[in-house]
């Protein structure tokens, strides 16, 4: 006996909504002015900078573009 359509709908889990694009490390470095891998590593390890944390998909790192842009804007205002 097959479950009805309403039974299928009640067992579905909500899908998290990710707003904006996610970008690769290379795109992030370009967006930040062509910084090196070492500079990115330093920014990630300097707690005082509060640089956006990456999202790991497997062994690859991605960032939310909106978080990076907001971080860059905040740094421009402070300068």
Phi, psi and omega in degrees: 000129182276139175293147179287167180300321180294328177291323176296316183294325183287341181263358180285139177271149179293144179264125179294141181262125177253115181272142178082177181273155167251142185237151179284167180302318180298317179294323177297314181297321176296316180299327181270017175097020178079035181291160180275169174300322181294319177297316178300316178300316179297317180298319180293330183263357177262101184300330182291338180281335181054044180291142180304139181279145179283162172256129179261125173241101190070232178260002182266148179254139176225156178233152173281121184302321181296323179293320180292316179297320178295320178296317178297317179298318180297323179290324179294320180294321182287337183282000000 
